Every structure is written in C-alpha cells, then in structure tokens.
Amino acid sequence: MKFTLNLFLLIVFSFGVFSQSLDIDDGEWSLIDLNIGSESNLQLISDFGRTIKASFSYQSQNIKSFSTAVCDTASGEIIIDSDSSTITFSTINVTLGGCKEEMEPYFSLIPKYNNFYNYYSFGSTFTYQVLDETSSQPKTLIITNNLGYYATYFLNSLSAKNPTNKLELIIYPNPVKNEILILSFFNLAKSKIKIFDINGKLYSSNYELQNNNSIDVEKLSQGIYFISIENEFGIKIIKKFIKI
C-alpha cells in the first residue's frame, strides 16, 4: 500500500497524537528506517553492521549544526523553523573516500541515504515531526524531503532504557486502513504477533510480518484493536490501534 508521510501526519495529528511541534533535541539520533516511496529499508539498515546517526547541536536561535554519515560524512548548518516544522540547509560539506570495499554489500543503501538529503542542493528544505518519548519508545524524529520520502530516527539518550529489557518500537499509520508498519531497534523476524479486539477476543495468533516489517490488517472490521508483539527473547509489548 502506498502512502506518504504527509498523509500519515495529517491523520495522526487529527487524532491528537501530536499536540504541538516539538524541538529537535541536541545529541545523536539513530536511523531506524529510510522509506523511499513505498519501500522500507529497515532490514538493510538493521543488517548494516554500524549505527547510522544524525547529530544536532545548538548554535544560535533557530540555527543548529548538523552532521550525518553512512561512510562519508556530511556536516553543516541548518535553519529550523518550528512554526512551519521545516529544516533548511544553509551550508553543507561532504567528505569523500570513506566508503570501503567491505561495505560493498550495503552500497545500495549509501546512495539512497545520500540522495535523500541531496547534499549538493543548497537551500533544500525538509519538513520534520518529533514524537515525544513514551514508556514504550524513545523520542522519535521523522524528516521528510520534497519527494515525500522520509527518514525515521530514535534519539539516543539516557532515558531510553536498556534495550535488552524493553522492546522499543512504533507502529504507524494509526488509524490504519490496510497495513501497519513497525519500526524497532530489534530484528522482529521471529516475533510472535497477536491481535485482539477491545473486548479481548483473539483474532489471530500467527500474524506474519512481511519483508518491509508490515502487517496486513485490511480484513479486520472497523474498530479499536490491540497488537501484541513478542520477540524471540520473550520481550513483549502491546500497542493500541484504530482500524478504519
């Protein structure tokens, strides 16, 4: 199912998940997913062997320094407009020669990530949304480019508890019509997935996770449901979603 982040944000905002535009915290954010069109790259990022990070630090009012890297590094200054939830690159520098032969299996990810930011197009503007930290997920940053492609990051912070003790994930869109996408630090390939209605009725105990970490819920009737996800280590979390 094809959808854009803008549609997702419109739906979620209307249900009150985003009460206001939150600031982008200084510090390191870890890339969780890079969605190009309808294609998720979550598994490729998970298998990458190193964490792809984006770092922000305060410079002056509405101006932050920014850096990110897959193998080569891009860094510069960005202007943040919290009223319109936009990021504009004012300066950017890119290193060369950082991509090594051992990274060859992941060369398909490198141009996708670099092209997402289009570093050589000075003045490029992106939209962003920040989801506040909850008991089951760290603070989340979603950056969208002018094509509607988006990168999702989790904030690295001391408040994000030890990941061996908690299954950190987000599900979206919510409300959902056809397909739920799941983002997590964990490999969910062997997870046990169950869906219950609001009265506790079990609809299925063997939902299969698709290659793009999605679950088909098209056949569910409209209403409120709970999805239970338990990974191979026995760590379980339950999320509520609305089927429309």
Secondary structure as UniProt FT lines:
FT   HELIX           5..14
FT   TURN            15..16
FT   STRAND          27..36
FT   TURN            37..38
FT   STRAND          39..40
FT   HELIX           42..46
FT   STRAND          53..60
FT   TURN            61..62
FT   STRAND          63..69
FT   STRAND          73..81
FT   TURN            82..85
FT   STRAND          86..94
FT   HELIX           101..106
FT   TURN            107..108
FT   HELIX           109..117
FT   TURN            118..120
FT   TURN            122..123
FT   STRAND          125..131
FT   TURN            135..136
FT   STRAND          140..144
FT   TURN            146..147
FT   STRAND          150..155
FT   TURN            158..159
FT   TURN            163..165
FT   STRAND          169..172
FT   STRAND          179..184
FT   TURN            189..190
FT   STRAND          192..197
FT   TURN            198..199
FT   STRAND          202..204
FT   TURN            211..212
FT   STRAND          214..216
FT   TURN            218..219
FT   STRAND          223..230
FT   TURN            232..233
FT   STRAND          236..243
//
